[in-house]
Amino acid sequence: MYHIYILQCSDNSLYTGITNDLEHRIKKHNGEISGGAKYTQARRPVKLVYDEWCENKSQALKREREIKSYNRKQKLVLLEIEKKYQKIVAGFFAPDKIRSYNLENIKKAYEKMDVQNHLGKIIHIAGTNGKGSVTKMCESILQNAGKTVGSYISPHLNNIRERWSCNGNYISKTDFVEIVEKIENLNMQISPFEMTVLIALEFFRKKNVEYIVLEVGLGGRLDATNIVNPTITTITSISLDHQKILGNTLEKIAQEKAGIIKKNIPIVLAEKNTVIETQAEKMQAPVIFSSLKNTNLLGEHQQKNAGIAFEICKYL
């Protein structure tokens, strides 16, 4: 992971750099260990005022060059966005935030945003395990086919921006702040998770992606992602999870996850499941069973995940 950072020096000048060890680099700039750029040596102490990171070095270098080309006014705008971003993230999952297990409010917000007719083809993915793998596999296959792909996952591992990406690039802090402010201006009572879904859909509309890979957060029937009209759906493996909300049997959990099945919209499965197949029959949704065998992936579970991704992309 590479950090593109901005330091504010003692004379209020701004210094931009790149590193894969931010803490070590700041210590260098402040003279706590030997080294540091000559520019900042004469302007100590320095303070970190902006931090943006990329997993890919070439992307990080490109972004560093871009920020270095900014004049002071443009950099100050960037720092203002950073302050707003940090404030939003700090309060995002605060204990006092509302929780929601119905779709009433998010449907209203979705309609107000008017994005539903400006989205690409949607792949909706539910299941207990394997959702993340299938999401990434679909994303990779479609990107390698030259398509523009938006991906939404939850939860994130290190940074909230991991949840939203376009062709492998995480949402920028600027886009994140602008979209959150747009949603807040709707004056709707929505939960933090509902907010993450709306951010995803507005971000993908803004980026004009051809395909959207949408991972369910919890269950399916009442999950905030279940407001969309998908092109194809899938339910990966089913096991006991979130039993207080979804039910204490595999059948009840499968029924909740089967709530993403839409009328006449195909669903891909890696294995037979009576509950899911019954719901698919009620919705007249064609069931596609994966047939891919003998991949070079380790583990039977990843063979099944790859099979699902293969069938989805073949259908598309």
C-alpha angles and dihedrals in degrees: 000000000000125000122211103200141180121209125199109217128210090263090052092251117139126234123194124202146150131233143154091220109048098176092052092046094051090050088054092050090050093048095245087127128019120279132035131148115299090233093062096038090075092043104052138181100054129190128209108239102161134031125176123167139201130188092213117070096210091052090048093051091049091051092047091054090049094052092044088057091058119103119231093268092053091048091051089053088052090051091051089053089050091055092050091046093052091048092050094047093046091057099034100099099021115155092246093058115113122256122213134194098175132070101225100102098037091050090055092048091047091053092048091052090053095209100127094091093047101057132105126238110306128220108197115201126193132164142108099261131011099037093116094047094049090047092054093043092052090046092051095046093049094045091051087052088059097256128140107242132191117198130196121189136168140240107022123222107213110353131025091230089070088079094071125045140158115206090340095310115117119233111276120244088242093055091043094054094043093050095045090051090049091052093045089053088063087072092218127151101240133154124243091255091050087052091055091053093049090048088054095050094045091046092051091047090051092050091045092225120188095215133028122201106200121190118203115236103207129357109324115242095071098022115126091238089063093085093082132092103232129203091215136357137204138190115203124197121336123219138142111299136146089003095173089062106026101035137266100264133065089239094056092045091048089051091054092049091046086064089089091066110111130200112277092352113126121241125204120216132182093205140012119278120176096206094050095042091050091053091046089053091051090051093043087236114158113238117221116194117205115246102180112128139181103021119167092245118118119242132031090253092060090048087058093045091050090049091054093048091048093053092046094052092042089055092048 
